[in-house]
């Protein structure tokens, strides 16, 4: 996930709202100031997503992610 996507998610901004905001920015600056959505979606194709998990250690919840080694080698 790129930094821009993370910011949109943290702001709980819907895809439709993102498009409206980006449209206004394009009109203000006269050109795009971000990478087109189509190109970002193309980057997502074929990505090996991590396995997210958590475990409790000494009363503290520790979150982590990992990959299945067999999937990594095949990928």
N, C-alpha and C positions, 0 to 999 in steps of 0.2 A: 504494500500500500504506500502510495506516495504521500508527501506531506500535505498536499492540497486536499486529498481525499480524507485524510485524518482530521483536518480542520473542519471540513464540512460535516463529518460525522459527529465530532465533539460539539458542534453548534446545533446539532439535530436539525439540519437544513435538508429539506426534501429535494429530490432530483429536480422537480419542477421549479422550486424556488431557486435552486442553483442556476438553472438555465435563465431565469428571469434576471437574476443579478448579473450574470455574465453578459447577457444581452445589453443591459444598461451600461456596463463597463465598456463594451465594444463601441457603443454609440458615443460615449463620452470621450474615449481615447482615439476613436476613428479606426481602430484595428483590434484584433484579438490580443489579449495580454496573457492568455493561458493556452495550453495545448488543447486541440479539439477533442471533444468527448469520444469520437470514433477512434482516434489514435490511442487514447487511454484504454478503451475497451479491448482493442487489439493486443495490447500488452498483457492483459489478463489471461488470454487464451493459452492453455498449456501450462499454467503455473501450478507448481506442486504446493498445495496449501499445507501449513503446519498443523500438527495435532496439538490442540490447547488443552491443558489439564491443570489441576492444582492438588496440593497435598497439605495436610496439616502437620506441622512440625513444632513441637513444644508450644502448642496452643496458638500458633501463628499460621495463617493460611498463605502458602507460597504458591504463586502461579508460575507456570512455565510452559514452553512449547517445545516440540521435537518433531522429527521426521522418522518415518519407518525406513530403515536403511535399505531394505529391498526395493522400495519404491524410488528412493533416491538414485540407486544404481541403475535401475531400469529407465528412469527419466533421463 
